[in-house]
Amino acid sequence: MKHQRWYDKDPLLKEALELLKLQPADKQPGAVDFIIKLQEEIAKDVIEKVYDMVNEYQQSGNRWYDKDPVLLKAMETLRVASPQTQRIAAKKLLENLAAMAEENEND
């Protein structure tokens, strides 16, 4: 049985994060910025738990986003967000990735 990741439960969120994963490292920060802004929608105590976890696992995890501290923080913030917030973020991420792809085609 294949291990299910936390974002596999929502097909839209899964698609958005899989596309983010495929982006070159220099393109990820722009796509990640809005995820970090979600912190405003999440309780302060949750954010503190996320930061504690990030400090503990940074550079030592096996997930594709564990090696980048900014991306790790953004993904953990998204992970603890409500399903509704995750879905909104996924839609925005897909829009952002589509705009970046279109921009790259025009260059």
One Martini backbone bead per residue (centre of mass of N, CA, C, O) as a GRO file, in nm:
protein
  107
    1MET     BB    1   0.095   0.037   0.023
    2LYS     BB    2   0.063   0.362  -0.025
    3HIS     BB    3   0.168   0.649   0.092
    4GLN     BB    4  -0.008   0.916   0.228
    5ARG     BB    5  -0.029   1.236   0.188
    6TRP     BB    6  -0.168   1.519   0.315
    7TYR     BB    7  -0.237   1.631   0.002
    8ASP     BB    8  -0.402   1.380  -0.129
    9LYS     BB    9  -0.707   1.443  -0.044
   10ASP     BB   10  -0.674   1.687  -0.253
   11PRO     BB   11  -0.658   1.720  -0.587
   12LEU     BB   12  -0.586   2.022  -0.611
   13LEU     BB   13  -0.355   2.029  -0.408
   14LYS     BB   14  -0.186   1.809  -0.537
   15GLU     BB   15  -0.141   1.948  -0.809
   16ALA     BB   16  -0.007   2.206  -0.705
   17LEU     BB   17   0.234   2.064  -0.553
   18GLU     BB   18   0.345   1.906  -0.792
   19LEU     BB   19   0.410   2.158  -0.961
   20LEU     BB   20   0.597   2.289  -0.757
   21LYS     BB   21   0.805   2.056  -0.749
   22LEU     BB   22   0.882   2.100  -1.071
   23GLN     BB   23   1.012   2.349  -1.009
   24PRO     BB   24   1.249   2.547  -1.012
   25ALA     BB   25   1.415   2.683  -0.753
   26ASP     BB   26   1.400   2.987  -0.871
   27LYS     BB   27   1.064   2.969  -0.884
   28GLN     BB   28   0.944   2.906  -0.594
   29PRO     BB   29   0.932   3.168  -0.419
   30GLY     BB   30   0.693   3.307  -0.565
   31ALA     BB   31   0.487   3.068  -0.507
   32VAL     BB   32   0.527   3.082  -0.180
   33ASP     BB   33   0.446   3.359  -0.067
   34PHE     BB   34   0.134   3.314  -0.031
   35ILE     BB   35   0.154   3.092   0.183
   36ILE     BB   36   0.276   3.265   0.407
   37LYS     BB   37   0.020   3.456   0.425
   38LEU     BB   38  -0.159   3.241   0.580
   39GLN     BB   39  -0.076   3.305   0.872
   40GLU     BB   40  -0.311   3.510   0.925
   41GLU     BB   41  -0.529   3.251   0.932
   42ILE     BB   42  -0.354   3.146   1.169
   43ALA     BB   43  -0.282   3.064   1.460
   44LYS     BB   44  -0.018   3.137   1.660
   45ASP     BB   45   0.027   2.853   1.791
   46VAL     BB   46   0.057   2.705   1.525
   47ILE     BB   47   0.301   2.858   1.418
   48GLU     BB   48   0.492   2.777   1.647
   49LYS     BB   49   0.481   2.473   1.583
   50VAL     BB   50   0.592   2.495   1.302
   51TYR     BB   51   0.865   2.625   1.376
   52ASP     BB   52   0.960   2.397   1.557
   53MET     BB   53   0.954   2.180   1.337
   54VAL     BB   54   1.143   2.315   1.140
   55ASN     BB   55   1.390   2.320   1.328
   56GLU     BB   56   1.400   2.007   1.362
   57TYR     BB   57   1.381   1.915   1.028
   58GLN     BB   58   1.581   2.075   0.900
   59GLN     BB   59   1.768   1.892   0.660
   60SER     BB   60   1.635   1.584   0.760
   61GLY     BB   61   1.432   1.522   0.559
   62ASN     BB   62   1.246   1.340   0.284
   63ARG     BB   63   1.109   1.561   0.166
   64TRP     BB   64   1.107   1.776  -0.105
   65TYR     BB   65   1.084   2.043   0.112
   66ASP     BB   66   1.310   2.012   0.352
   67LYS     BB   67   1.574   2.177   0.230
   68ASP     BB   68   1.383   2.436   0.235
   69PRO     BB   69   1.296   2.663   0.470
   70VAL     BB   70   1.072   2.822   0.324
   71LEU     BB   71   0.915   2.583   0.207
   72LEU     BB   72   0.869   2.434   0.471
   73LYS     BB   73   0.707   2.655   0.610
   74ALA     BB   74   0.483   2.674   0.398
   75MET     BB   75   0.390   2.376   0.406
   76GLU     BB   76   0.321   2.363   0.710
   77THR     BB   77   0.113   2.585   0.704
   78LEU     BB   78  -0.071   2.442   0.502
   79ARG     BB   79  -0.116   2.175   0.658
   80VAL     BB   80  -0.266   2.332   0.915
   81ALA     BB   81  -0.477   2.420   0.753
   82SER     BB   82  -0.762   2.445   0.633
   83PRO     BB   83  -0.924   2.307   0.373
   84GLN     BB   84  -1.019   2.578   0.259
   85THR     BB   85  -0.739   2.715   0.254
   86GLN     BB   86  -0.600   2.503   0.080
   87ARG     BB   87  -0.780   2.544  -0.171
   88ILE     BB   88  -0.718   2.839  -0.219
   89ALA     BB   89  -0.413   2.800  -0.247
   90ALA     BB   90  -0.423   2.605  -0.486
   91LYS     BB   91  -0.551   2.799  -0.687
   92LYS     BB   92  -0.332   3.018  -0.667
   93LEU     BB   93  -0.097   2.839  -0.747
   94LEU     BB   94  -0.198   2.763  -1.027
   95GLU     BB   95  -0.209   3.051  -1.131
   96ASN     BB   96   0.089   3.118  -1.081
   97LEU     BB   97   0.211   2.888  -1.256
   98ALA     BB   98   0.073   2.973  -1.519
   99ALA     BB   99   0.201   3.255  -1.534
  100MET     BB  100   0.494   3.157  -1.537
  101ALA     BB  101   0.472   2.987  -1.795
  102GLU     BB  102   0.386   3.220  -1.979
  103GLU     BB  103   0.634   3.395  -1.929
  104ASN     BB  104   0.841   3.185  -2.040
  105GLU     BB  105   0.722   3.179  -2.332
  106ASN     BB  106   0.772   3.501  -2.381
  107ASP     BB  107   1.102   3.493  -2.351
   0.00000   0.00000   0.00000
